[in-house]
Amino acid sequence: MAMFDRVAPRYDLLNLLMSGGLVSRWRRAATAAVAPRPGLDVLDVAAGTGASSLPLAEAGARVVASDPSTGMLEVGRRRHPQLVFARADALRLPFADASFDVVAISFGLRNIGDPERALREMARVCRPGGRLVVCEFSTPTSRLIRLGHRVVVTVLLPSLGRLASSDPPAYRYLADTVLAWPDQRRLAGLIAGCGWSDVAHRSLSGGIVALHRATRPAR
């Protein structure tokens, strides 16, 4: 977590720059998938500074923005004092069974040491009939986009990290995790094996990012 603590102050800005502004579009798609409304209880896992949680709360949902990084939470609380933040390890979520209507995670699942265990924990705290929304980097669907994406991830992203970040190795790590992450179908299978049903996905920006949705089976 020390790496995320160090990059927290400039994390959101660098995400915007390194995605060419596309991260805003991806977050809007994730927000639409959550379909926030008054009275909806949402857990935003690996929420960082709360950038993904804010639009959910603004739509009236009751949101808990959870993250294991104290640095991210400190920045988030300063920027968004209206949000509820909680320090939480995704592998041991400190919430009771069936506490939330929706569990969401944006660009955080690949940074968790045991994604399967985390997905099972998310299923545990989700109410029967509730929903999961995962927005994560994925595998571009065309060869041309894959080639361009690899250049951006392996060359441009670390270079920007060296220029704009006080912790360049963090952005080398982030690049490595993007390339090593399962593609859309493999992640869908992983989710289905962790207590979720009706798993569906769609690619965003040619598959650079994928949005996965699933349902917690009703008892």
N, C-alpha and C positions, 0 to 999 in steps of 0.2 A: 504493500500500500504506500510505501514511502515515495515511490515514483509518482503516483497520482497526487499525493500531497504536494509534491514539488511543482507539478505543472498546473495545479488547480487555478491560480490567478489568471492565466492566459489560455486555459484549455478551450473555452467556448470560442474565443476569437480565432485561435489556430484551427479549430475544426471548420469554422466558416471559411477561412482562407484556403485550407488544404482541400476542401471539397469544391472549391470554386463557387461557393454559395449554395450548392445543392443540398447541404445538410438541412437548410430551412424547409425545402420542399419535402425531404424525407420525413422530417418531424411532423409536418402537416399531414402527411399520409398516415403516419402512426397515430396521430391524434384522431383523425377521422375513423380509423379502425377501432379505437377504444370507444368512440361515440359517447363522449362525456356528457353528463346531464346532471341536474340537481338531484341529490339523493344517492348517486352512484358512489360506492366505495371502491377506490382504486389504489393499488399498491404499485408504485413506480420503482422497480428494482434497479440498482446501479444507476441511480438518477443523477449522480454527480452534483453539479451546482443547481440542479432543478430546472434546467432549460426545457426538458421534456415534460416536466410536471406542471409548469406554469399555465400552459394553455388548457390543460385538463381542469385545473382549479378555476380558471377564468370562466369556463363553461358551466361551473356550478357543482362539479364533482367534489367529493371529499377525498382528498389525495394525501397519501403519505409518501414522501420522497425519501427513499432509503438508499444508503450507500455506506460501504465500510471505511471510506477515506475521510479522516477528520479534516484534512485540508479542503477537500471538495465541499464538505458540509459547512465549514466555516465561511467559505466564499459564498455558498448558496444562501446561507442565513442572512448575510449582509446584503446581498442583491435582492433577495425575495423574502423579506421578513413575514409576508403574509402566508407563506407555505409552511406546512408541517414537515420537518425533517427528522429522520431517525437514523442513528448509526446501526447498521445491520449487515451481517455477513449473509450473502445469498445462500450459503450452504447450511446455515442454521438461523433461519428467519425468526426473530423474536416476537412472533404473532401467533395467536391461537388458530386452531383449525377453522377453516371456513369463515375467515374474517372479511374477505373482500369479494366484490362482484367481478372485478377485472384485475388481473395482474399483468403489468406491462414491463418490458425491458427494451431499451433502445441503445444499441451500440455498446452493450455491456456483457452480453452472454459469452462472447469469445474471450473475455478477460477473466473469466471465472475458471479456477483450476479444475473443477469437476462439473461441467455443464449438465450432465445427466442428473446428478444429485440436486443441483440447483433447480432444474425443471420439476423434479419431484417435490421439492420444498414449495415451489410456487403452486403446484397442484394441491398440496396440503392446505395452504392458507386460502385457497380459492373456494368459494361456495359451490356446491353442486349446481350445475347448469351455468356457472360463471365462465368467463372467457380469459384466454391468454392472447397477448399481442407481443410479437417479437419483431423488432426492426433491427436488422443486422447486415453488415457487409456480406456479399455473396460472390457468386461466380458469373461474370458476364455471359450472356447467352449467344453472342456471336464471336467468331475468332478474331475479327478486327478489333472489336471493343476489348476483348481479353488482352490482346497485345498492347493496346494503348493503356489499359488499366495497369498492366504489369509495370510498364515504364513509369507511370505516375507513382505507383506504390513503392517501387524499388529505388527510384532515382529522385523524383521531384519531392515526395513527402519527406524523406530524410534530409534533403537539402534545405527545404523550408524549415524543418525542425532545427537545423544547425544555425540558420540565420535568425530565426524569430523566437527560439525557445532557449531557456536557461538550462534545459536538460535534453540535449539532442539524442542520447541513447534511448530515451523514452519513445521517440518517434521512429527509431529503428525497430524497437520492440513492437510498436503498433503496426508497422508495415508488415513485419513477419507474421503477426497474428491474422492479419487480413488475408494473406496468401495461403495460410495453412488451414483456414476455416472451411468446414464442409459446404458443399454447394446446396442449392435449394432443396433438391429431393432428399439428399442425405440428412439435412437438418430436419425436414419434415418427418422422416422416419425416426429420428432421434426423439423428437417431441412426442410422437405417437407411442413410443415405448416407455414414456415416463408419466403415464397416468392421464394423458389427454386424448380426446377423440375429435373427430371431424376436422382433422388438420388440413389446412389449405394454405397456399402461398401464392404470391404474385411478385414478379420482378419489377423493380423501379430503376429508372435510368439504365435500361438495357441489361439489368441483372447485376449492376455494381452493388446494389442493395436489394434485399428481399424482405418482404413483409409476410410473416407467418401468423396465422390465426388458428386457434383451437378452442375446444370447449371442455370444461371439467364435467365428466359424466355425472348425471343425476343418480343418486342412490336409489 
